[in-house]
Amino acid sequence: MGSADSKLNFRKAVIQLTTKTQPVEATDDAFWDQFWADTATSVQDVFALVPAAEIRAVREESPSNLATLCYKAVEKLVQGAESGCHTEKERQIVLNCCRLLTRILPYIFEDPDWRGFFWSTVPGAGRGGGDEDDENARPLAESLLLAVTDLLFCPDFTVQSHRRSTVDTAEDIHSIDSCEYIWEAGVGFAHSPQPNYIHDLNRTELLKLLLTCFSEAMYLPPSSDSSNTNPWVQFFCSTENRHALPLFTSLLNVVCAYDPVGYGIPYNHLLFSDYREPLVEEAAQVLIVTLDYDSSTSSSPTVDGTTTGTAMDDVDPPGPDNLFVNYLSRIHREEDFQFILKGVARLLSNPLVQTYLPNSAKKIQFHQELLVLFWKLCDFNKKFLFFVLKSSDVLDILVPILYFLNDARADQSRVGLMHIGVFILLLLSGERNFGVRLNKPYSVRVPMDIPVFTGTHADLLIIVFHKIITSGHQRLQPLFDCLLTIVVNVSPYLKSLSMVAANKLLHLLEAFSTTWFLFSAVQNHHLVFFLLEVFNNIIQYQFDGNSNLVYAVIRKRNVFHQLANLPTDSQSIQKGLQRKKKSPEPISRTNSQDGVSMEGSRPAAPAEPGTLKTSLVATPGIDKLTEKSQVSEDGTMRSLEPEASQLSPEGNPPTALSDGEPWSGEASHSRRDRRRLSSASSSGQWTPTPDWVMSWKSKLPLQTIMRLLQVLVPQVEKICIDKGLTDESEILKFLQHGTLVGLLPVPHPILIRKYQANSGTAMWFRTYMWGVIYLRNVDPPIWYDTDVKLFEIQRV
């Protein structure tokens, strides 16, 4: 009965607050204590008993009462942090204030007039009545954040006490070294504390409040101005937070050490609840928000990772002011990297785990947060990136990403997941080692809705990309450039493609080189240039093991001849566009020899109608996302200066780069040229002209392939006539032992397009990350139905 009474009392207090027109004095403890002192309300109760309409009503009609409620709640947290929460009653008060603030803060943030409220100072109310005036003048937000961080290392409340003590010898919260209380073994900490589910629950509630504080970012519209830092995150990650290092380490270790399958007992997640998982989710979300930092505007912290000493030593370059980014960029011990990589790979692979008993293994839901975290690790810590690529462990990250990409390709609500997966692969593909690792045979049979094949991880990547392009939904078209850039980046290192993958590449070329596709949009021909570059790289650098691809090129030789003879007169252009009206499908699925899908796989399904999704800002074009580097003979890369490409006439890159993409530094020149070369009709609709087609047709890199066909086609035809062959295997055997040494043009330099940080992607990540957090926090629904500005909430 007691809990029902306390809910009733709490509800009465809320009603009193909304109906009182006169301000209630801050000293009226009897009134304010009703909100936290004698109630045993869960966070769900608080959300139910404090309706949104009433919070808004108090905000509008008696603002001073809302202000006092916030002050008093923060004051209670500060007192709890000062005293160390030794009694059950104090802990209850802290948790109740925590829940109440989590409920109210979004309504403070949604009103621009209130947004500065937490950053104002209130004499005497800042620091639980301390004596020093300057202490009292701390803004409310700072007092709140410092109290929460203290409470996250509070013995017997959120961490194990080191003293077996009675109350009188209890540890003083200000004298403890929180580095000895890190929550989990891992980076920079070897001791794994005894699990304690009460501590996990308390940490989770405090982290939820932190996340709510940081969520002010959701109430500001997206802006490309990267100086727009989040004041809550900025203060929390500054030297003012004495627990910054142990907190960063605790969050990272809790996430990376988590094993959802545990002892592997089937159905164990149904028998007893896992208190760790909500904590791990909350930790992952707080971690990625604190790491929301635009690295393109700052000198990247220790890019070469030249730090020595302990796990994260304060050696030279000071790095960014954000300590979390700073610590992340300084991790450098191999065993720490191994721990992080193994942990992230274990968790990303978890949804793929197949068991013979349906639903017997626990499946985690926070893979999107993990992908953001993995991105941040690679972006801020180049040593980690090189470690990932040093061994075939990178494939333990690749396979889950390809699984998610393939699974989400038809689902409109998961466009963000598609983008981040592709971004990570683009980042990895800029390093030679990634291409080399892809040659490892693919033997793990994760059930995926793709054709059965025998081959390497490179085959898997190409087959999944083909599936995304041919059977994904319309909104993925902006990603085609990225997908093919990844294939171009790895192509010089692919030792032997399977017949299935070789056919997929040729099917893409066939689809992208139809006249209606080439003439229907100003940038469509780029996709053909990418694919030709892939074929050229493989023929010039990996001819020996790639008889399957050479055979596929010979079989589809008419595609290359048609490209070489592409008509450029107005009449043919119009005729090509007429075809589009007849066949509106973006890419035909015919003759792509799809064959049987893998056993146990489900087809990729579209989103259920009514599924909520959040909007995303547009991503920069591939020319802004990447910069070109040339690989020298010794394997080192040098960046190609974009300035050089601005010097040549017509705004086209000089011949060394002329693969027909009006990109890199001279993007703006070429746009002007494209406008000149293609007439824009009065309606502003773009139309292709003969000059425009000629401008890029003349640069199609067909020489190598034409020479290959010229040499090999007669030989293959002769074998077929002599031996009366209709069997592929003999021809493949001939191609395996053939050579083109001395017959092909001089090999072109390898061009790699490396991802480069820019404020456009930083903004994209911010909207994506907060969108994920918004949609994943449904119990309680912290931000639901508040006036969020960073993105729109849409229904599929």
Disulfide bonds with the S-S distance in Angstrom:
none
